[in-house]
Amino acid sequence: MNGFFEDRRVVVTGGAGFLGSYVTEGLRKRGCKNILVPKIEDYDLVNINDIVRMYDDMKPDIVIHLAA
């Protein structure tokens, strides 16, 4: 399982929060090198246009949604 995340771009919404920090650390331990945490100032995740822009900007393979 360690190699699964190695070449993937993983977006973790809420990645700077309490739970998100544990998830991002776990991803790092599993070899993930491309962990992206969108900033609330840059993307309003209740606005569909910002969500589409986030996908366009970050081009994730995996999204883990933890934002409140």
Helices and strands as residue ranges (DSSP letters): E 9-13, H 18-29, E 34-36, H 48-58, E 62-65
